[in-house]
Amino acid sequence: MDIIEFKKDFLEEVKTNAATTGEGSVATFVDVVSDYLNNSEVLYDVVPTYYEGKGKKNKKLRVDGYSYDQFDKTFTLIIANYTNSDSELTLTQSESKRIFDQLFVFLEECFDTDLINKIEPSNPVVDLIELIRYNHKKNKINKFKFLLFTDQTMSKRIVNIETLNFKGIPVERQIWDIERIYKNCSNIDGKQNIQINFSELLNSNGIPCIKTSLEGYNSFLCIIPGNVVADLYDKYGSQLLEGNVRSFLSTKVAVNKKIRETILKCPENFFAFNNGIAATARNIKITNNQNGFYISYAEDFQIINGGQTTASLSNSRFKDKADLSKIFVQMKLTEIDTNIEKTNEFIRNISKSSNSQSKVSDVDFFSTHPFHIRMEQISKRVWAPAKNGEQFETRWFYERARGQFIQAQMHLSKAQKKSFLLQNPKKQLITKPLLAKVRNSWNMLPHIVSKGAQANFLKFAEVIDEEWLKNDKIFNDKYYKDSVTLFILFKFTESLVSKQSWYEGGYRANIVTYSIALFRYLLNQQYPKMQLDFQKIWNEQKIPIEIEDELIKITKFVNNSITDPSRQTINVTQWCKRQVCWIKIKEAKISLNENITNCLISKEENKKEIKSALADQEIYSDIEAQTKILEFNKDYWIKIDHFFYNNQIDLNNKDLEAINLAKQIPRKLPSGFQSKRLLSLIDCAESNGFKYEEDK
C-alpha cells in the first residue's frame, strides 16, 4: 500500500464514518486522525469541540478539539484543514501559519471574559475555556501544543516551525499531513518513532557509556546530564515513556517530593541518591575515542523505568526554576531488535523487574496478557453472519497489537487487499481501548469510561486479570460474540445520538456511555429475571427497532441530565467523571416498553449457553496447549527433565508422567491437560535458570 492508495482509503473512511454517524465531515476527519494518533500513542482522549468565531480586532479564531495530558501537563489544541480532495494539494508555509494563528487567537481570547459570554453555555467549548483557565491558574500547564490535521501534503519548504510563547509557556506547533500519518501507520509497530541524536543534543561525542554485550542483546551503562533528560521530556512529553508505565503513572501524577527535594537542595548528590532510569532503543550508534565509548544516536527511545525522575527534572526546572547543571542521572539503556513479539515480551520483563520505586503490577502490562491472544485467535476463527443481503460472511478484526490492521494490508496486491477488506471491513475493527470502553459501559461504569482511555483501560485490565485467574474459560467464543454485539450497540448509539434533533454537538462520548449503562440498569431493575439476547443481535448483526426506541428516550434523558444547570460540577466533561453523576442518572423515571421483551432471554436460558461455551472453550484450550507443546522437540524435554533432576526440583507423579510422554513426541502426544501442565513446567524451569541450547 503506497501513500496514494492510503490517502484514497483514508478519505473513504472519513466519508463513510460521516455518513454513518451523521457528524460533519470536518469533525469526522478530526475523529479519524485522532484515532490513528491514539493508536500510535501520540495523543490521548481527544475531546471534539468545534468552535469558530471572531476575537479582538475582528481576528478569526477557531478550535476543533483538545487533549490534556495531566502527567506531562501538555495542553493540546487541534485545528483541521480538510479539503476532501483526491488531488495532490500542497499546504504552504503561509497557509499553515494562517491556520495556526486562528488557534493562537482562540488561546488569547480564552482569558478574555467577552468570549465566554458570547457562547451558548451548553457548547462544549465553554468547558474547554474553563479547563484552560483553571489549569493555567493552578500552574498545571507546562506546554501548549498546536496540532494541525490536514489531508493535504505539507510543503517541503516547511522544515522547522518556530516555538511561540504564551504567558511564559512554550507553544509548540506540529503539522500532521497525510504523508506523516501514512509514515506513522507504516512503522513496524504502528508507533511514532522517537529518534534522538545525542551528539547534537549534547554538542559533543554523545553520552559516555560502558558497553556490555550479553547473550542475545546489548546493554549500556550511561551517565546523562539532568538538563538533557529534562530537554527530552520537554520535547516529547509522555511519548518518551513506555506505554504501560505512562498509563500507570498517569494515575499517580503528583511529582515525587523526595526527588524534588534533592533537585532543589542538593543537586550534586542526585546521582548518588536517585535510582536513575532504565530505557530501551533500537539502532543504537556508538562512537569511541581515547576517552572511551559514547552513544551518539538511538531510535525508538523509550523510558521503561524512571518516569517520576524524568518528569520531576522537567517540572522542577519549569515550576521551581531549578538549576539542573549539577545534576547527572545514571541510565541503563538496552538495545532491542525489530521482532515485535519478542521485543514486547522483553520490554515487559525488563519493566516488571526494574519498576520497584512505583510498583507496576502485571495488570499494568495488560497489552501482552493472554486474554488478548485468545481474543485475537477467536476473531480469526469465528465468522459473523452475512447481513443486508450480502452473500458472504465477514470477520470482526481484533487488533491485539497497535497497527495490526493496517500492517496486514501494507504488502498486499490490489486484488488481495480487496479480498482482505471484504472479509475484514474497516468498520468491523475492534481495538483494545475500544473493547474496554464498550465492556465498561455495559458493566455500568460510565464515570470510569468518561475519565479517558488510559484510566478506563486500567480498570478493565484489573477486572479481566482478576477473572482470568479465577477461570480463564469464561473468555470464550460466547464472550467474544457478546463483545461484538456490545460493539454494534455502542456504535449504533453513537450514530443515533448524532441524528437527534436535540443534539447540538459535543458530549457525545459521555452521552453514549451513560446511555448504554442506563439501558442495562433499567433492564436489571424492570426485568430482573431476564437479560439482553446477545445471540439475536449477533445473528442479525444489527440493533432491533425495539432497542432503538428505548435508546431514543434514554439518550435524550442523559443529555438533559449531564447538561442540567443544577449539576454539582460546572464543567460537563468533569461532571461526567464523577460517580455522583452516575448515581444521579440512575434516578431516571423511565419505563421500558414491554416490546423490549422481544430482545430478551431468561437468565436460566443464558446460563445454559454459558455452560455450553465453557465446555467448548475447554476443548479449544486443550488444543491450544497441545499446539504450543509441539513447538518443542524431543531433545528439549529430555534436557528439561535432566534440569529438574540435577537441581533437585521435586515434581509430582502427574508432572513426571507428562514429561515422559513429551520425551516421546511425535510418536506419542500428551493430552490437553498434560500439555497445560507441561507449559507450567516450562515456566518453572525458566524461572529457576533453565536455558535450552541445541546440541551442535
Buried (B, 14 or more C-beta within 10 A) or exposed (E): BEBEEBBEBBBEBBBBBBEBBBBBBBBBBBBBBBBBBBBBBBBBBBBBBBBEBEBEEEBBBBBBBBBBBBBBBBBBBBBBBBEEEEEEBEBBEEBBBEBBBBBBBBBBBBBEEEBBEEBEEBBBBBBBBBBBEEBBEEEBBBBBBBBBBBBBBBBEEBEEBEEBEBEEBBBBBBBBBBBBBBBBBBBBBBBBBBEBEBBEBBEEBBBBBEBEEEEEBBBBBBBBBBBBBBBBBBBBBBBBBBBBBBBBBBBEBEBBEEBBEBBEEEBEEBBEEBBBBBBBBBBBBBBEEEEEBBBBBBEBBBBBBBBBBBBBBBBBBBBEEBBBEBBBBBBBBBBBEEEBEEBBEBBBEBBBEBBEBBEBEEBBBBBBBEBBEBBBBBBEEBEBEEEEEEEEEBBBBBBBBBBBBBBBBEEBEEEEBEEBBEBBBBEBBBBBBBBBBBBBBBBBBBBBBBBBBBBBBBBBBBBBBEEBEEEBBBBBBBBBBBBBBBBBBBBBBBBBBBEBEEBEBBBBBBBBBBBBBBBBBBBEEEBEEBBBBBBBBBBEBEBBEBBEBBBBBBBBBBBEBBBEEEBEEEBBBBBBBBEEBBEBBBEBEBEBEEEBEEBBBEEEBBEEBBEEBBEBBBEBBBEBBBEBBBEBEEEBBEBBBEBBEEEEBEBEEEBEBBBBBBBEBEEEBBEBBBBBBBBEBBEBBEEEEBEBEEEE
